[in-house]
């Protein structure tokens, strides 16, 4: 999403004029595939009030555990910029970390 300082839309309704997309506003705030995708979404003829919905719960209400699970899944898929398959971005694989941990010289009981 391209951001214009100070006039970011907070609600989808700010990107709609009458019963059509406000193409200038959509182009101002989105670009490329995102812009094209939005502009082909048909709008309802019934003006429904905007509301905030969290897509990762059945109720649409955000709960911390759903945010955690979504973030965890994104990390495992490599969508958050870290290494894929849940490996840390520091270059040490999970197997190497466990091997190092079990190789530590520590007293038998801690």
Buried (B, 14 or more C-beta within 10 A) or exposed (E): EEEEEEEEBEEEEBBBEEEEBBEEBBBBBBEEEEBEEBBEEEEEEEEEEEEEEEEBBEEEEBEEEBEEEBEEEEBBEBEEEBBEEEBEEEEEBEEEEEEEEEEEEEEEEE
